[in-house]
Amino acid sequence: MTKLFRYLKKREWAMAAVSLVFIVAQIWLDLRLPEYMSEITILVQTEGSVMSDILSAGGKMLVCALASMLLAIATGFFSAIIAASISRTLQDKLYHKVLSFSSEEVGRFSTASLITRTTNDVSQIQMVFAMGLQLIIKAPITAVMAIMKIQNKGNWQWTALTAGAVVILLCVVLFLVLFALPRFKKMQRLTDNLNRITRENLTGLRVVRAYNAEKYQESKFTDANNELTRNNLSANRALAIMSPLMSLVMNGISLGIYWIGAYLIDAAGMQDKLTIFSNMVVFSSYSMQVIMSFMMLAVIFVMLPRAQVAAGRILEVLNTEPTQKNGSVTTSDEQKKGEIVFDHVSFRYPGGEENVLSDISFTAHAGETVAFIGATGSGKTTLVNLIPRLYDATEGKVLVDGVDVKDYDMHALRNKLGYVSQKATLFAGNIKGNITLGDNGKTDPDQAAIQKALDIAQASEFIDNLPDGTSSDVTQGGTNFSGGQKQRLSIARAVARDPEIYIFDDSFSALDYKTDRALRTRLKKEASGTTTLIVAQRIGTIMDADRIVVLDDGKAVGIGTHAQLLNSCPVYRQIAESQLSKEELAR
């Protein structure tokens, strides 16, 4: 928990220092009140005392109370600012840290857990800084100062009674720490699980409804929710003991002090009765301060376990170093602009035992169209994902423009690419914002460039029919567009970047043959000097490619043109025969 203090800025440290001064001043004022109360008690019961002296002591009490209130308000205000600031800083650092993660780190933590750490865990930290910061400082100082005051005001009976109450409270606090801490640790993990199931259900809502799987999903959610509820109940039942036990101790010590005081006053002489009575009033107030201090400590120990777990989870993310190191190369060989070389590349997923890709070698020269085809699971998507460094090759090298992709500055590398993923992804906003998404190292596309990109992607035909054109709204995930429309908008986004290299990861599968053909013809005309990599399932999409790489079980079993592969590669011919007629094969 203390490691999070390094994320406080100078402004927050200054506020914390001022708050510390205010808290000490507030404690001093609070401890002066019993003395003025004792003074008033003596004046009221002493013959010949004047009203002005009583009013003077009462006025001092009123000033102390008002000043203490103002200091408490100021301390709470500063604590709230410090808590909000640390929350903002942590969320900002977590967000940027997660953006730097590769797919390996995201998979290790899981998306659901990263969301929980950025929201729920940070909220726990904010609560501790807002409430606990005052209590952590105030409780021990109050206890020490009150005990120092109490030494001269009581006798051994009162002191023993107060010491016994403190021992009981310490036992309660120890029980809470030992019993509640493991449950609070488990609570965060169970929250992760509940978040994961909820996210899965919302993401796959169409599939759930199509398969009438609502009861199955409800059962999963209910089981996870019940487990979290049982854990929370177990922890909160332990905490529920605290409040009534604290009240019992407080009321019991007040009753005990006055009960002992009654015997002492009864046994004392006339001259000592007033002194004992005055000391009893002061001792009672100071003992309440001591008990309240330990109550505040108990509250802290209730809050700290969960916050400690949350802090550990946050620091686990912040201290994780991405496995992919950013290179420093920002420029490349102009003579090899657009060239891609796979040099004996092999790849296995983190934690995997077998290679997904094995000894892949080929070259895509500038301006060429290279296609990849193979059975499902043969490694086509994995192969093209090595170029933008969504993963890094386990063995061998991937070179872009003559430079190993691992040596590139990632922004410089990705500025060269126009990437269209297998699953079309749109973001909430409008069409124009989705087309101009991101930074490509150049000036943002103007309206003419956007329109041209939409024309090439064959998206103008439905965009022009929208009332607001490119200003039309896009819902989260682009759910207000069909699959083919989303795919064309994703392709338009890549075209608008005007890249050196296009990567189309099975991006034409959602398009009909006519649109597919028109899009590729227009793209070939407008981007004739651009290297194009196409992952496809349909032979018709890649027949015209300059080179086709056939993958089978992670190995390149054939490289050549369509005509060459029909004669030399049995795997390719088998795929072709399953999709094309004999006449088409003959042509």
C-alpha positions, -999 to 999 in steps of 0.1 A, spaced: 0 0 0 28 24 9 43 19 -25 14 38 -40 26 70 -23 52 75 -50 23 83 -74 14 114 -53 25 147 -69 41 176 -51 8 194 -48 -8 164 -30 22 160 -7 18 197 2 -19 191 10 -10 160 30 15 181 51 -11 208 57 -36 181 67 -12 166 92 -8 201 109 -46 205 109 -51 170 124 -26 176 152 -42 210 159 -77 194 159 -65 167 184 -50 194 207 -83 213 206 -104 182 213 -82 173 243 -86 208 257 -123 205 259 -124 181 290 -101 205 309 -125 234 303 -154 210 313 -136 202 345 -130 239 352 -167 247 347 -176 217 370 -154 231 398 -167 266 393 -203 256 394 -199 236 426 -176 262 444 -193 288 466 -185 324 457 -176 317 420 -188 344 396 -208 339 364 -182 356 343 -157 329 350 -182 302 340 -190 320 308 -153 325 300 -146 288 304 -178 280 284 -166 305 257 -133 287 254 -151 254 250 -172 269 222 -142 283 204 -123 250 206 -154 231 193 -159 255 164 -122 256 155 -120 218 157 -150 216 133 -134 240 108 -101 220 109 -120 188 103 -138 202 73 -105 215 58 -88 181 65 -117 163 48 -115 186 18 -78 180 13 -82 143 18 -108 142 -9 -86 160 -33 -56 137 -25 -78 106 -30 -93 119 -63 -58 127 -75 -43 93 -67 -73 76 -83 -69 97 -115 -32 90 -116 -36 53 -111 -63 49 -137 -42 69 -162 -11 48 -156 -30 16 -157 -47 25 -189 -14 35 -206 3 4 -192 -23 -19 -206 -20 -2 -240 17 -11 -239 9 -48 -233 12 -73 -260 -14 -100 -265 6 -122 -241 3 -99 -211 -34 -92 -218 -40 -130 -220 -21 -135 -187 -42 -111 -167 -74 -115 -187 -95 -86 -200 -121 -90 -172 -94 -88 -145 -78 -57 -161 -112 -39 -162 -117 -48 -125 -83 -36 -115 -88 -3 -133 -122 4 -118 -131 -15 -86 -95 -18 -72 -88 18 -78 -120 27 -60 -109 8 -30 -76 28 -29 -95 60 -33 -118 52 -4 -88 45 19 -71 77 9 -103 97 14 -113 82 47 -84 62 61 -58 89 56 -73 110 84 -80 80 106 -45 65 102 -29 97 113 -55 108 138 -61 76 157 -26 69 171 -18 105 179 -51 109 197 -45 77 217 -10 87 227 -19 123 237 -50 111 256 -30 85 275 -5 111 285 -33 134 298 -50 105 316 -20 96 337 -24 126 360 -62 125 363 -70 90 375 -61 62 399 -52 26 392 -88 14 392 -98 37 363 -65 30 345 -69 -8 348 -105 -5 335 -93 15 305 -64 -9 299 -88 -39 299 -111 -22 274 -81 -15 251 -71 -52 253 -106 -63 243 -105 -39 213 -71 -51 202 -83 -87 203 -113 -77 181 -90 -59 156 -67 -90 155 -96 -113 149 -109 -91 121 -74 -90 104 -69 -128 107 -105 -137 97 -114 -110 71 -82 -106 52 -83 -139 33 -119 -133 24 -111 -98 11 -83 -113 -10 -108 -138 -24 -134 -111 -30 -114 -94 -57 -108 -127 -75 -145 -135 -74 -153 -100 -87 -130 -107 -116 -149 -139 -123 -183 -122 -121 -171 -95 -144 -158 -121 -169 -191 -140 -171 -211 -108 -174 -188 -96 -202 -190 -129 -220 -228 -129 -219 -231 -93 -232 -205 -99 -260 -221 -131 -271 -257 -121 -265 -268 -130 -301 -254 -165 -298 -269 -170 -264 -304 -161 -277 -300 -180 -310 -292 -212 -290 -318 -206 -263 -289 -207 -238 -303 -180 -215 -309 -205 -186 -273 -219 -190 -258 -184 -188 -281 -175 -159 -270 -206 -141 -233 -196 -146 -240 -161 -134 -260 -173 -104 -232 -197 -93 -206 -169 -96 -228 -144 -79 -237 -168 -51 -201 -176 -44 -192 -139 -42 -223 -133 -20 -213 -161 4 -177 -148 6 -191 -112 13 -215 -124 39 -187 -143 56 -165 -113 57 -193 -88 67 -206 -111 95 -172 -108 111 -173 -70 106 -209 -69 120 -195 -80 154 -174 -48 156 -201 -22 159 -221 -37 188 -189 -48 206 -175 -13 203 -207 2 217 -207 -23 245 -171 -15 254 -177 23 252 -209 22 273 -193 -3 297 -162 18 303 -184 49 310 -205 29 334 -174 14 350 -157 48 355 -188 64 371 -194 33 393 -158 33 405 -160 71 409 -191 67 431 -172 44 455 -142 67 455 -163 98 462 -183 80 489 -150 70 506 -133 104 503 -133 133 527 -153 165 520 -123 183 506 -114 155 482 -149 148 469 -149 178 444 -114 169 431 -123 133 426 -156 143 408 -137 167 386 -111 141 378 -138 115 370 -154 138 345 -121 145 328 -109 109 329 -142 98 314 -137 122 285 -101 112 279 -109 75 282 -136 80 255 -109 96 233 -87 65 238 -115 41 230 -126 62 200 -90 61 187 -90 23 189 -124 23 172 -109 43 144 -80 19 142 -105 -9 139 -122 8 110 -89 12 94 -81 -25 98 -115 -32 82 -107 -10 51 -70 -18 48 -71 -56 40 -92 -51 9 -73 -20 -1 -40 -39 4 -52 -66 -19 -63 -40 -45 -30 -22 -42 -11 -54 -48 -32 -62 -79 -27 -27 -93 11 -28 -87 12 -62 -103 0 -46 -135 21 -14 -132 53 -34 -125 48 -59 -153 73 -52 -181 59 -59 -216 77 -88 -233 78 -68 -265 105 -42 -263 101 -11 -284 129 -6 -310 144 27 -320 144 25 -358 121 51 -374 135 51 -410 141 23 -434 158 16 -468 138 36 -494 150 11 -521 131 -17 -503 100 4 -495 70 -20 -491 92 -51 -491 84 -79 -466 107 -108 -459 100 -139 -437 133 -155 -430 129 -190 -415 102 -178 -392 87 -201 -365 62 -192 -338 46 -207 -308 21 -191 -285 32 -181 -249 30 -213 -228 25 -235 -258 45 -266 -264 43 -269 -302 50 -244 -330 20 -229 -347 43 -218 -376 74 -237 -386 102 -224 -408 82 -200 -430 103 -182 -457 91 -160 -485 95 -125 -498 68 -100 -509 84 -74 -531 71 -38 -532 39 -35 -551 32 -72 -552 0 -90 -540 8 -120 -519 -20 -142 -507 -23 -169 -479 -46 -198 -480 -50 -230 -461 -74 -250 -439 -88 -234 -407 -62 -234 -380 -32 -236 -404 -17 -204 -391 -27 -178 -417 -38 -151 -392 -10 -158 -369 15 -153 -397 3 -118 -408 0 -108 -371 37 -111 -368 42 -81 -392 26 -54 -370 41 -72 -339 8 -83 -324 31 -112 -316 68 -117 -320 84 -145 -339 99 -172 -317 126 -180 -342 137 -163 -374 132 -128 -386 104 -107 -401 118 -78 -421 98 -48 -434 117 -25 -458 149 -43 -449 146 -38 -411 137 -64 -385 103 -55 -371 118 -60 -336 142 -31 -342 114 -7 -353 98 19 -332 63 4 -330 46 37 -340 69 40 -370 63 3 -380 25 5 -377 24 38 -396 36 18 -427 6 -5 -424 -30 -5 -433 -44 -34 -412 -79 -49 -415 -85 -76 -389 -105 -108 -393 -133 -93 -372 -144 -59 -383 -142 -35 -354 -159 -1 -352 -159 24 -324 -187 45 -310 -188 79 -326 -195 86 -362 -183 72 -396 -158 100 -402 -142 94 -368 -138 57 -376 -123 63 -410 -97 88 -396 -90 67 -365 -55 69 -351 -23 86 -361 -5 75 -393 24 99 -391 9 121 -418 -18 148 -419 -53 136 -412 -73 127 -443 -95 155 -456 -131 150 -468 -119 142 -503 -96 115 -491 -123 100 -469 -147 99 -498 -121 83 -520 -114 56 -494 -152 49 -491 -154 47 -529 -125 22 -531 -140 1 -503 -174 1 -521 -190 17 -490 -203 49 -507 -234 31 -519 -248 28 -484 -231 58 -468 -246 82 -494 -281 69 -485 -277 79 -449 -292 113 -439 -260 126 -423 -235 109 -446 -201 104 -430 -214 123 -399 -239 95 -392 -236 78 -358 -218 46 -351 -229 26 -320 -205 7 -299 -191 -22 -319 -209 -9 -350 -241 -28 -342 -262 -5 -364 -244 -18 -395 -244 -52 -411 -214 -74 -412 -206 -66 -448 -210 -28 -441 -187 -30 -411 -161 -48 -431 -162 -22 -459 -158 6 -434 -129 -12 -418 -113 -15 -453 -120 22 -460 -102 30 -427 -71 12 -439 -72 28 -473 -75 63 -458 -41 58 -441 -24 56 -475 0 30 -462 30 13 -478 16 -22 -470 -20 -35 -468 -28 -65 -446 -62 -80 -452 -69 -108 -427 -98 -126 -443 -114 -92 -448 -134 -101 -479 -153 -131 -465 -183 -110 -455 -186 -95 -490 -205 -110 -519 -185 -120 -550 -195 -89 -570 -185 -65 -543 -153 -85 -536 -143 -83 -572 -151 -46 -576 -133 -37 -544 -101 -56 -553 -101 -42 -589 -104 -7 -577 -78 -12 -550 -53 -27 -574 -58 4 -597 -56 30 -570 -28 14 -549 -7 -2 -577 26 5 -559 15 -8 -525 23 -42 -512 -8 -62 -504 -11 -92 -482 -44 -111 -483 -55 -139 -460 -85 -156 -477 -106 -188 -477 -120 -183 -512 -99 -192 -542 -117 -166 -563 -103 -138 -540 -67 -147 -546 -65 -162 -581 -49 -130 -595 -23 -127 -567 14 -124 -578 22 -151 -553 2 -175 -532 15 -191 -500 -3 -223 -491 -2 -232 -454 -9 -266 -439 -5 -273 -402 18 -243 -398 41 -251 -427 44 -235 -461 36 -265 -484 35 -244 -516 45 -210 -529 36 -198 -564 9 -185 -587 -25 -200 -590 -16 -220 -622 17 -232 -607 1 -244 -575 -27 -263 -593 0 -285 -608 25 -286 -580 6 -284 -547 -19 -311 -538 -32 -291 -508 -40 -261 -530 -55 -283 -557 -78 -300 -532 -90 -265 -519 -95 -254 -555 -115 -285 -565 -138 -280 -535 -146 -244 -546 -143 -243 -584 -160 -263 -612 -140 -284 -637 -145 -257 -664 -132 -230 -640 -102 -252 -632 -95 -258 -668 -95 -220 -676 
